[in-house]
C-alpha cells in the first residue's frame, strides 16, 4: 500500500484539459447532491428563495468553486515535480475537502450571528464534522469517479495506439523492423501515419506533441496533434522510438552523434537548424543500453 502511494502520479491526471473536466464534473455532482439534500436536512442553511440567504448561498458556492479551481491550477503548475506522487495527490484533494468544510463552518457561524441565515443548533465543531462528512461524499466520490474514468480512457487510447504496424509477414517482426508509426489524438481519432524511416523525433508541447519528420522531398516538417508523450512512449515501447527526456522521444535509428557533455549526454540527429536533444538522468541508462544492444 505504501509503495502504491509513493508511485509517481500518472501525468494524464494533471493534464490541463483533464483537470478542467474534473473540476466541472465535481461541481455538477456537488450541486446535484446539494439540491437533493436541502429538503431533508434541518442543519443545512442553503436557500433557493429568500433573498439574503440565497445570495449568501451563491457566494459560498462561488468561493468553493474558486478555491478548487485555484487549487487545481496550482496543481497543474506543480505537475512536473519529481515527487508528485499518488499519495501527494490524495493529500492535496483531502486538503481541499478540509478547507471547504472549514469555510462552511465559518460561513455558518458568521451568517447565523449576523442574521443572514437561521441559527443552527450545533456547536462549531459539530458543524465542521457534519460538513466534512458531507463534502467528503460530494467531492471525494466524484474525484474518485473522475480518476477512474480518466484511467480507463487513457488505457483505451493506449490500446488504440498499439495497433500501429501494417506490415504483413509470416515471421514475427522485431521492434526495429516496424515500418509504420500511426498516431491518434486523445479522442482516439487517427491523425498521423508515417514510415518510421521518415520520423526523426517527437517533442512534447504542453497538451500537444510535435512530430518532426521528412516528407517525400526530404524536407524537414512538423506535425502537431493533441496527445500525451507518455501515451506514445507506452504504445511504442520496444520499437525504435525511445524516450530520452521528459520532452523528447527520438528515433534511435536517426541518431548521428551521441556525445557526453558536462551536463550529460546529448543527441544530434544531423538536422539543420535543430538543436541537439538532451538525455536526462532518468532515461540515460535505458537510452545507452539501446545503443549498446544495437551496436
C-alpha positions in Angstrom: 0.0 0.0 0.0 2.8 2.4 0.9 4.6 1.6 -2.3 1.5 2.4 -4.3 1.2 5.8 -2.6 4.8 6.6 -3.4 4.5 5.9 -7.1 4.6 8.9 -9.5 1.1 10.2 -10.3 0.1 9.4 -13.9 0.6 12.6 -16.0 -2.9 12.3 -17.6 -4.4 13.2 -14.2 -2.5 16.5 -14.2 -3.3 17.5 -17.8 -4.9 20.9 -18.1 -7.9 19.6 -20.0 -8.4 16.7 -17.6 -8.2 18.9 -14.5 -10.8 21.3 -16.1 -13.0 18.3 -16.8 -12.5 17.0 -13.2 -13.5 20.4 -11.7 -16.6 20.7 -13.9 -17.7 17.2 -13.2 -17.2 17.5 -9.5 -19.0 20.9 -9.3 -22.0 19.4 -11.1 -22.1 16.4 -8.8 -21.8 18.5 -5.7 -24.6 20.9 -6.9 -26.9 17.9 -7.6 -26.1 16.5 -4.1 -26.9 19.8 -2.5 -30.3 20.2 -4.3 -31.2 16.7 -3.3 -30.2 17.1 0.4 -31.6 20.6 1.2 -35.2 19.4 1.7 -34.1 16.6 4.0 -31.7 18.4 6.3 -32.5 20.7 9.3 -28.9 21.9 9.6 -28.3 23.0 6.0 -28.8 26.7 5.6 -28.7 26.8 1.8 -31.6 28.7 0.4 -33.1 29.0 -3.1 -35.9 31.5 -2.4 -35.1 34.0 0.4 -33.1 36.9 -1.0 -30.3 37.4 1.6 -29.8 33.6 2.2 -29.9 32.9 -1.5 -27.2 35.5 -2.2 -25.2 34.1 0.7 -25.6 30.6 -0.7 -24.4 31.7 -4.1 -21.4 33.5 -2.5 -20.4 30.4 -0.7 -20.7 28.2 -3.8 -18.7 30.7 -5.8 -15.9 30.8 -3.2 -15.8 27.0 -3.2 -15.5 26.8 -7.0 -12.8 29.5 -6.9 -10.9 27.6 -4.2 -11.0 24.3 -6.1 -10.1 25.9 -9.4 -7.2 27.8 -7.9 -6.0 24.6 -6.2 -6.1 22.7 -9.5 -4.3 25.5 -11.3 -1.6 25.3 -8.7 -1.5 21.5 -9.1 -1.1 21.9 -12.8 1.9 24.3 -12.2 3.5 21.7 -10.0 2.8 18.8 -12.3 6.5 18.4 -13.4 7.8 18.0 -9.8 9.6 14.7 -9.5 8.0 13.9 -6.1 4.4 14.4 -7.2 3.2 11.0 -6.1 -0.2 9.3 -5.8 -0.1 9.9 -2.1 0.6 13.6 -2.6 -2.3 13.9 -5.0 -4.6 12.2 -2.4 -3.4 14.5 0.4 -3.9 17.5 -1.9 -7.5 16.6 -2.6 -8.1 15.8 1.0 -6.8 19.3 1.9 -9.4 20.8 -0.5 -12.1 18.9 1.3 -10.9 20.2 4.7 -10.7 23.8 3.5 -14.3 23.7 2.1 -15.5 22.1 5.3 -13.8 24.9 7.3 -15.3 27.5 5.0 -18.8 26.1 5.5 -18.3 26.3 9.3 -17.1 29.9 9.1 -20.0 30.9 6.8 -22.4 29.2 9.1 -21.2 30.9 12.2 -21.0 34.3 10.6 -24.3 34.0 8.8 -26.1 32.9 11.9 -24.6 35.7 14.1 -25.4 38.4 11.5 -29.0 37.1 10.9 -28.4 36.3 7.3 -29.3 32.6 7.9 -31.3 30.9 10.6 -29.4 29.9 13.7 -28.0 26.3 13.8 -28.5 24.3 17.0 -25.0 22.8 16.9 -21.5 23.8 18.1 -18.9 24.9 15.5 -17.1 21.6 16.0 -20.2 19.6 15.2 -21.0 21.8 12.2 -17.5 21.2 10.9 -17.7 17.4 11.4 -21.1 17.3 9.7 -19.9 19.4 6.8 -16.7 17.4 6.4 -18.6 14.1 6.0 -21.0 15.8 3.5 -18.2 17.4 1.5 -16.2 14.2 1.5 -19.1 12.5 -0.2 -20.0 15.4 -2.5 -16.4 16.0 -3.7 -14.4 12.9 -2.7 -16.6 10.5 -4.6 -16.7 12.5 -7.9 -12.9 12.8 -7.6 -12.5 9.0 -7.4 -15.0 8.5 -10.3 -13.2 11.1 -12.4 -9.8 9.5 -11.8 -11.2 6.0 -12.7 -12.8 7.4 -15.9 -9.6 9.1 -17.0 -7.6 6.0 -16.2 -9.9 3.8 -18.4 -9.9 6.4 -21.2 -6.1 6.6 -21.1 -5.8 2.8 -21.3 -8.2 2.6 -24.2 -6.3 5.3 -26.0 -3.0 3.4 -25.4 -4.6 0.2 -26.8 -5.6 2.1 -30.0 -2.1 3.4 -30.4 -0.6 0.0 -30.1 -2.1 -1.1 -33.4 0.5 0.8 -35.4 2.1 -1.9 -37.6 0.7 -2.6 -41.0 3.4 -5.0 -42.2 2.2 -8.4 -43.3 4.7 -11.2 -42.8 4.9 -14.9 -42.0 7.6 -14.2 -39.4 7.3 -12.2 -36.2 8.6 -8.7 -36.6 11.3 -7.3 -34.4 10.6 -3.9 -32.9 13.1 -2.1 -35.2 11.5 -3.7 -38.3 8.1 -2.0 -37.8 7.5 0.3 -40.8 4.6 2.5 -39.7 4.1 4.9 -36.9 0.4 5.7 -36.5 -0.7 8.4 -34.1 -4.1 9.0 -32.7 -5.3 12.1 -30.7 -6.7 12.0 -27.2 -10.1 11.2 -28.6 -8.8 8.1 -30.4 -9.1 9.7 -33.9 -6.4 8.8 -36.4 -4.4 11.9 -37.1 -1.0 10.9 -38.5 0.7 7.9 -40.0 4.3 7.8 -41.3 7.1 5.4 -42.3 9.4 5.0 -39.4 12.3 5.8 -41.7 11.0 9.3 -42.2 10.4 10.1 -38.5 13.2 11.8 -36.5 11.8 12.7 -33.1 8.6 13.7 -31.2 8.6 16.7 -28.9 6.2 17.5 -26.1 4.5 20.9 -26.3 2.2 21.3 -23.3 -1.0 19.3 -24.2 0.2 18.6 -27.7 3.1 16.7 -29.3 5.1 17.9 -32.2 6.3 15.2 -34.7 9.4 16.1 -36.6 9.7 14.2 -39.9 10.8 14.5 -43.6 8.4 14.5 -46.4 8.7 12.7 -49.8 11.1 15.5 -51.0 13.3 15.2 -48.0 12.2 18.5 -46.4 12.0 18.6 -42.6 8.5 19.3 -41.4 6.5 19.3 -38.2 3.0 18.0 -37.4 1.2 18.9 -34.2 -1.6 16.9 -32.5 -3.2 16.7 -29.1 -1.7 13.7 -27.5 0.5 13.0 -24.4 4.1 12.0 -24.9 3.6 9.3 -22.2 0.9 7.6 -24.3 3.3 7.5 -27.3 6.1 6.1 -25.1 3.8 3.3 -23.7 2.4 2.5 -27.1 5.7 2.1 -28.9 7.7 0.5 -26.1 10.3 -1.8 -27.6 10.3 -0.1 -31.0 12.9 2.3 -32.5 11.2 5.2 -30.6 13.0 5.8 -27.4 12.2 8.3 -24.6 15.3 10.2 -23.7 13.8 13.2 -21.9 10.5 14.4 -20.4 10.0 16.4 -23.5 11.5 14.2 -26.2 11.2 10.8 -27.9 13.8 10.0 -30.6 14.0 7.5 -33.4 17.2 5.8 -32.4 18.0 4.8 -36.0 18.2 8.5 -36.9 20.9 9.4 -34.2 24.1 10.6 -35.9 26.1 11.7 -32.9 25.9 10.8 -29.2 28.2 12.9 -27.1 28.9 13.3 -23.4 29.0 16.8 -22.1 29.3 18.3 -18.6 25.6 18.4 -18.2 25.1 14.9 -19.5 24.6 13.2 -22.9 23.2 14.9 -25.9 21.9 13.5 -29.2 22.4 15.0 -32.7 20.1 13.9 -35.5 22.0 15.8 -38.2 19.2 18.1 -39.0 19.9 21.7 -39.9 18.5 24.4 -37.6 17.5 21.7 -35.0 19.3 21.8 -31.7 20.8 18.7 -30.1 18.5 16.8 -27.9 19.4 16.2 -24.2 19.3 12.9 -22.4 18.1 13.3 -18.9 19.4 11.2 -16.0 16.0 9.4 -15.7 16.3 7.9 -19.2 20.1 7.8 -19.6 20.5 4.2 -18.6 17.8 2.9 -21.0 19.0 5.0 -23.9 22.6 3.9 -23.6 21.6 0.3 -23.3 19.6 0.6 -26.5 22.7 1.9 -28.3 24.8 -0.9 -26.9 22.2 -3.5 -28.0 22.0 -2.2 -31.5 25.8 -2.0 -31.8 
